[in-house]
């Protein structure tokens, strides 16, 4: 190998390394939208655990809907505000610890939906939600909380659900 070809190979390798490093910086420096949204949803759960009423409801958009675990629990934001206020006023709302959160995004990047496993006082639950980005700001638009039950336990669960509920009278 002559001196000229060695120089050429050396320059080519330096150029390739520089391009690789530049490409890595571009990719690693690109913001990860799911990371930003994880922070928002984690903050939302934390605000409930800390009974931070304004912090919790401030992360929801005006058209927010919450589906709870009980039949008939479909709350608009204003109805959910009213229902939740006594819990927050007592300083103890609810505590959900999320794991295994998975994100999907619309093509325009302005809608994101997720599902997550939750550790709660009800044991294993799952939540799913939708977030929307308006005027550069993400808000939670929809959340569905549901209790998990194994398929093998569904028949006793159905029998339990079929039992009438006794309501205490004053």
ABEGO torsion letter per residue (X at the ends): XBAAAAAAAAAAAAAAAAAAAAAAAAAAABBBAAAAAAAAAAAAAAAAAAGBAAAAAAABBAABBBBBABBGBBBBAAAAAAAAAAAAAAGBBBBBBBBGBBBBBBAAGABBBBBBBBBBAAEBBBBBBBBBBBGGBBBBABBBBBBBBBAAAAAAAAAAAABBBBBBBX
